[in-house]
């Protein structure tokens, strides 16, 4: 169980419509990521699904039943927040067990469920510690454990890794992915980080100003963005955008080119330019180029490219990998 359907869901705060008629189907067992810039409505949409916010219009259906007017506790969902919200005076064991104790669950059942959550999250050695004795990643695992013991039909994650440093974010991305594979439970995950979206999701929902711009598998969105907004947002470094004569020669108002889909040469090519900066990362090099005809470009080169600021270079896009958009920013079918 864990299928969730949104039918023309809206949310208004006063005269301002934040969520604008969203239709979405989340299948049982899917890992779905809501992604978009700050203010796009992704956290609000998650709170509407959880019941922490009331919808202004439309329906929310969970496992085939209308849950629009149900309270959070009646929806069978568990939410993990950006802040860990752990009780500092309680042990890890008691923090995980807290929702079960509040529900007056028998002690033997509590002990069994806490032990299962601890095994699943590798927290067995920390059950008698308090949150202040744990790292940020361990505290986030405790918060997830508190959700697991409720045996929800779906987990809702609201930017759970935002408070962690870069290394811990990568580690926790892997651990949450492994958790999804173990539990096979529906997960909806909110983030502003499109790298998290690309690496974790079965399906990405890209939101822009309260509306869905595109829904699809990560590589589908990367390789065939429906519009300029998705093209620019999905991918790191971002897609290069070219307008003017260089685009019109190719039958488009705008063309987009991924950093890895442009050849760079010191001898010949379509667009001459100068290197502003070269970032040498060992396994790859990012080269930032100002071209005379196509504007600023970011190029990804495998390995250690022998390029430096001030070098004169030439860029040539791979014609088969161009993304073409019309005057309204919509993808032109090719």
C-alpha positions in Angstrom: 0.0 0.0 0.0 1.1 3.6 -0.5 -0.4 4.8 -3.7 -1.1 8.6 -3.6 -3.1 10.6 -6.1 -3.5 14.4 -6.3 -6.5 15.6 -8.3 -6.5 19.4 -9.2 -5.1 20.2 -5.8 -4.8 24.0 -5.0 -3.6 25.9 -2.0 -4.3 29.6 -1.3 -3.0 31.8 1.4 -5.4 34.8 1.3 -5.6 36.0 -2.2 -2.3 34.3 -3.3 -2.6 30.9 -4.9 0.6 28.9 -4.0 -0.4 25.5 -5.5 -2.1 25.8 -8.8 -4.2 22.8 -9.7 -1.7 20.0 -9.4 -2.5 16.5 -10.8 -0.1 13.8 -9.8 0.0 10.0 -9.4 2.5 8.4 -7.1 2.5 4.6 -7.5 2.9 2.2 -4.6 6.6 1.7 -3.8 7.9 4.6 -5.9 10.6 7.0 -4.8 9.3 10.3 -6.0 11.3 13.6 -5.6 9.8 17.0 -5.6 12.4 19.5 -6.8 12.5 23.1 -7.7 13.8 26.5 -6.6 12.9 28.2 -3.3 9.3 29.3 -3.3 8.1 26.9 -6.0 5.7 25.2 -3.6 7.4 21.8 -3.1 7.3 21.8 0.7 3.7 23.2 0.7 2.6 20.3 -1.6 4.2 17.8 0.8 2.4 19.3 3.8 -0.9 19.1 1.9 -0.3 15.4 1.3 0.6 14.9 5.0 -2.4 16.8 6.2 -0.4 19.4 8.0 -2.0 22.0 5.6 -5.6 22.0 4.4 -6.2 22.1 0.7 -8.1 25.0 -0.8 -9.5 22.9 -3.6 -9.2 19.4 -5.3 -8.8 16.0 -3.7 -6.0 13.8 -2.2 -6.6 10.1 -2.5 -4.5 7.6 -0.6 -4.8 3.9 -1.4 -8.0 4.5 -3.3 -9.7 6.4 -0.4 -10.5 10.1 -0.3 -8.1 11.5 2.4 -8.7 15.2 1.7 -10.4 15.9 5.0 -8.5 13.4 7.1 -6.1 14.6 9.9 -2.4 13.7 9.7 -2.7 10.8 12.1 -5.5 9.2 10.0 -3.6 9.2 6.7 -1.1 6.4 7.5 1.9 8.5 6.5 5.1 9.4 8.3 7.0 12.6 7.9 10.7 13.3 8.4 11.6 16.9 8.7 14.7 19.0 8.0 15.1 19.5 11.7 15.5 16.3 13.6 13.0 17.2 16.3 14.5 14.7 18.8 13.9 14.9 22.5 17.4 15.8 23.9 16.6 14.2 27.4 15.6 10.9 25.9 17.8 8.0 24.7 17.8 7.0 21.1 15.7 4.0 22.1 13.0 6.2 23.7 13.1 8.7 20.8 12.4 5.9 18.3 9.7 4.4 20.6 7.9 7.7 21.4 5.1 7.5 18.8 4.4 3.9 19.8 4.2 4.8 23.5 1.9 7.7 22.7 -0.4 5.2 20.9 -0.2 2.9 24.0 1.3 0.1 22.0 2.2 -3.0 24.1 5.8 -3.0 25.5 6.8 -6.2 23.7 5.6 -4.8 20.4 7.5 -1.6 21.0 10.7 -3.5 21.8 10.4 -5.6 18.7 9.7 -2.6 16.4 12.5 -0.5 17.9 15.0 -3.4 17.5 13.9 -3.8 13.8 14.4 -0.1 13.1 17.8 -0.1 14.9 18.9 -3.0 12.8 17.7 -1.5 9.6 19.4 1.8 10.3 22.6 0.5 11.9 21.7 2.2 15.2 22.1 -0.9 17.5 25.2 0.5 19.2 23.6 3.8 19.9 20.3 3.0 21.5 21.3 4.1 25.0 22.9 7.3 23.9 21.2 10.7 23.9 20.9 12.8 20.7 23.6 15.2 21.9 26.1 12.3 21.7 25.4 11.6 18.1 26.6 13.0 14.8 24.1 14.9 12.5 23.8 11.8 10.2 23.1 9.6 13.2 20.5 11.9 14.5 18.8 12.0 11.1 18.7 8.2 11.2 17.0 8.3 14.6 14.4 10.6 13.1 13.9 8.1 10.3 13.7 5.2 12.8 10.9 7.0 14.6 9.0 7.1 11.3 9.8 3.4 10.5 8.3 2.0 13.7 4.9 3.5 12.7 4.9 1.2 9.6 3.5 4.0 7.4 2.1 3.4 3.9 4.4 6.2 2.7 7.3 8.2 4.0 7.4 12.0 3.4 10.9 13.6 3.6 11.1 17.4 3.8 14.7 18.4 2.9 16.1 16.0 5.4 19.7 16.5 4.5 19.9 20.3 4.4 21.6 20.5 7.8 24.4 18.1 7.0 27.8 18.8 5.6 28.7 17.7 2.0 30.2 14.3 2.9 27.4 13.4 5.2 24.8 14.4 2.6 26.4 11.9 0.1 26.4 9.2 2.8 22.8 9.8 3.8 21.7 9.8 0.1 23.1 6.3 -0.2 21.5 5.2 3.1 18.1 6.5 2.2 18.3 4.8 -1.2 19.3 1.5 0.5 16.4 2.0 3.0 13.9 2.3 0.1 15.3 -0.9 -1.5 14.8 -2.7 1.9 11.4 -1.5 2.8 9.9 -1.2 -0.7 7.7 1.5 0.7 6.5 4.7 -1.1 8.7 7.6 -0.5 8.1 11.3 -1.4 11.2 13.4 -0.9 11.5 17.2 -1.2 14.8 18.9 -2.1 16.1 22.0 -3.8 19.2 20.0 -4.8 18.8 18.6 -8.2 21.8 16.3 -7.7 19.8 14.6 -4.9 16.9 14.4 -7.2 18.9 12.8 -10.1 20.6 10.3 -7.9 17.7 9.1 -5.6 14.5 9.3 -7.6 12.5 6.8 -9.6 10.5 9.8 -10.7 11.2 13.5 -10.5 8.4 16.1 -10.2 9.8 19.5 -11.2 7.8 22.4 -9.7 7.8 26.0 -10.8 5.7 28.7 -9.1 3.1 26.2 -7.8 2.7 24.2 -11.0 4.3 21.0 -12.4 6.7 21.8 -15.2 7.5 18.1 -16.0 7.3 14.7 -14.4 9.5 11.8 -15.5 12.5 9.5 -14.8 15.7 11.4 -14.0 17.5 10.6 -17.3 14.3 11.4 -19.3 14.2 14.9 -17.8 18.0 15.3 -18.4 17.9 14.1 -22.0 14.5 15.5 -23.1 13.5 18.5 -21.0 10.0 19.7 -22.0 10.9 23.4 -21.6 13.6 25.8 -20.8 12.9 25.9 -17.1 13.5 22.2 -16.7 16.5 22.3 -19.1 18.2 24.9 -16.9 17.2 23.4 -13.6 18.1 19.7 -14.2 21.8 19.1 -14.6 25.0 20.3 -12.8 26.7 22.3 -14.2 23.6 23.8 -15.8 22.8 23.6 -19.5 24.4 26.2 -21.7 21.7 28.4 -23.4 22.3 30.1 -26.7 20.0 32.6 -28.4 20.2 34.9 -31.4 21.6 34.0 -34.9 23.4 30.9 -33.6 20.1 29.5 -32.5 18.0 30.7 -35.5 20.5 29.0 -37.9 19.3 25.8 -36.3 15.6 26.5 -36.6 15.0 27.5 -33.0 14.6 30.6 -30.8 16.8 29.1 -28.2 19.2 26.1 -28.2 20.5 24.3 -25.1 23.7 22.3 -24.9 24.9 20.2 -22.0 28.5 20.9 -20.8 29.6 17.5 -21.9 28.2 17.8 -25.4 30.5 20.6 -26.7 33.9 19.9 -28.2 36.7 22.3 -27.2 39.8 22.8 -29.3 42.8 25.2 -29.4 43.0 25.1 -33.2 39.6 25.2 -34.8 35.8 25.2 -34.2 32.5 27.0 -34.7 32.6 29.6 -31.9 35.9 31.2 -30.9 36.4 32.4 -27.4 38.7 32.8 -24.4 39.0 30.7 -21.2 37.9 32.6 -18.1 38.7 29.8 -15.7 39.6 26.1 -15.7 38.7 24.0 -12.6 40.9 20.9 -12.5 39.3 18.2 -10.4 41.4 15.3 -11.5 38.8 13.0 -13.0 37.3 15.9 -15.0 37.9 19.6 -15.8 35.3 22.3 -15.9 36.2 25.0 -18.4 34.4 28.4 -18.4 34.6 30.1 -21.7 33.4 33.5 -23.1 32.6 33.1 -26.8 32.4 35.8 -29.3 29.1 34.6 -30.8 27.3 32.3 -28.3 28.0 34.0 -25.0 29.2 32.3 -21.8 29.8 28.5 -21.8 30.6 25.8 -19.3 32.4 22.8 -20.8 33.0 19.4 -19.0 36.1 17.6 -20.2 37.1 14.1 -19.0 40.4 14.0 -17.2 43.0 16.7 -16.8 42.5 19.2 -19.7 45.7 21.4 -20.3 43.8 24.6 -20.3 44.1 27.8 -18.3 42.6 31.3 -18.0 43.3 33.4 -21.0 43.8 30.5 -23.5 42.2 31.1 -26.9 39.8 28.2 -27.7 37.1 27.1 -30.2 33.8 25.4 -29.3 31.7 23.2 -31.5 28.4 21.7 -30.3 27.4 18.2 -31.1 24.4 18.7 -33.4 22.8 15.4 -32.4 22.7 16.5 -28.7 21.2 20.0 -29.2 18.0 20.9 -27.4 15.8 23.2 -29.3 13.1 25.5 -27.9 10.5 27.9 -29.4 9.8 31.5 -28.5 7.6 30.3 -25.6 10.4 28.2 -24.2 8.8 24.9 -25.2 10.7 22.0 -26.6 10.7 21.6 -30.4 10.3 18.0 -31.4 13.2 16.6 -33.4 
